[in-house]
Amino acid sequence: MKDNNFDNYFWQDGVVRLRAVQPEDWEEHYNNRFDTPARRLLDYVVELPPTIAEAKSFAEEFADFSKSNERIMFTIETLNGENLGGINLCGIDERNGTFGIGIQINRDHRGKGHGTRAMRILLRYAYFERRLNKFNVSVLEGNDASAMMMKKLGCVQEGIRREIVYSNGRYHNEILFGMTKEEFEQLEG
């Protein structure tokens, strides 16, 4: 097969690339499920113990964008092909132009800006290719890294849903962020 020329490729910047989930990505999904603090912040629950069968089923289900009607799942990787985590476009409401994005960066790659870079790529796609207008996301209180990333991206804190999530023996607040296409364009300009 001929080597691809990625010089003008939409799905990457100078550091990260988004690609389709592949069946062999099951192992990273499986390994991430052992990071209980990160998973609690992502899904707001403690998940049941991971299984290889579940991880393989997940990777198969979302491989090659085969189930893109619910969520469009991507693997985030370096330009050298190292798996950094996953990101997805979700909660798409075409009528109202709203959407969400879910993201998890693998433990060894957090705090290096990879998530922010991947988010910008997916935001450009949502706003400029899908004609969506408003990104909505919530962050569990205590998830300082995600809250900081949302602010870095230009999201506005729109509110707090008080004591809405029960986890680790107490109720937690959910912090609501959002960003319109116009706000994103001003930052990208």
Residue pairs with C-beta under 8 A, 6 or more apart in sequence:
6 12
6 17
6 79
9 17
10 121
10 124
10 125
11 17
11 18
11 19
11 121
12 18
12 79
12 121
13 117
13 120
13 121
14 79
15 78
15 79
15 113
15 114
15 117
16 76
16 77
16 78
16 79
16 84
16 114
16 117
16 118
16 121
17 76
17 77
17 78
17 79
18 74
18 75
18 76
18 77
18 87
18 118
18 121
18 122
19 74
19 75
19 77
20 63
20 64
20 65
20 74
20 75
21 59
21 62
21 63
21 64
21 73
21 74
21 75
21 86
22 59
22 63
22 64
22 75
23 56
23 59
23 60
23 63
24 59
25 59
25 63
25 75
25 83
25 86
26 52
26 55
26 56
26 58
26 59
26 60
27 55
28 75
28 83
28 85
28 86
28 106
29 55
29 58
29 59
29 86
30 50
30 52
30 54
30 55
31 106
32 38
32 39
32 85
32 104
32 106
32 107
33 39
33 47
33 50
33 55
34 50
35 107
36 46
36 47
38 104
38 107
39 45
39 46
39 47
40 46
40 140
40 167
40 168
41 140
41 142
41 143
41 146
42 102
42 104
44 140
44 165
44 167
44 172
45 167
46 167
46 168
61 67
62 71
62 73
65 72
65 73
67 73
70 90
71 88
71 89
71 90
71 102
72 88
72 89
72 90
73 86
73 87
73 88
74 86
74 87
74 88
74 118
74 122
75 83
75 85
75 86
76 83
76 84
76 85
76 86
76 87
76 103
76 105
76 114
76 115
76 118
77 83
77 84
78 84
83 106
84 105
84 106
84 109
84 114
84 118
85 103
85 104
85 105
85 106
85 109
85 114
85 115
85 118
86 103
86 104
87 101
87 102
87 103
87 104
87 115
87 118
87 119
87 122
88 101
88 102
88 103
89 99
89 100
89 101
89 122
89 125
89 126
90 99
90 100
90 101
90 102
91 98
91 99
91 100
91 136
92 98
92 99
92 130
92 132
93 99
94 132
96 134
97 131
97 132
97 133
97 134
98 132
98 133
98 134
98 135
98 136
99 126
99 130
99 132
99 134
99 135
99 136
100 135
100 136
100 137
101 119
101 122
101 123
101 126
101 135
101 137
103 115
103 118
103 119
105 114
105 115
110 145
111 145
115 149
116 149
116 152
116 153
119 149
119 153
120 153
120 188
123 135
123 153
123 179
123 184
124 188
126 132
126 135
127 133
127 181
127 184
127 185
132 181
133 180
133 181
134 178
134 179
134 180
134 181
135 155
135 178
135 179
135 180
135 184
136 176
136 177
136 178
137 150
137 155
137 176
137 177
137 178
138 161
138 174
138 175
138 176
138 177
139 146
139 147
139 150
139 174
139 175
139 177
140 165
140 167
140 172
140 173
140 174
140 175
141 160
141 172
141 173
141 174
141 175
142 172
147 175
147 177
150 157
150 177
151 157
151 177
153 179
153 187
154 179
154 183
154 184
154 186
154 187
155 177
155 178
155 179
156 177
156 178
156 179
156 183
157 175
157 176
157 177
158 176
158 177
158 178
159 175
159 176
160 173
160 174
160 175
160 176
161 173
161 174
161 176
162 173
163 171
163 172
163 173
164 171
164 172
164 173
164 174
165 171
165 172
165 173
165 174
166 172
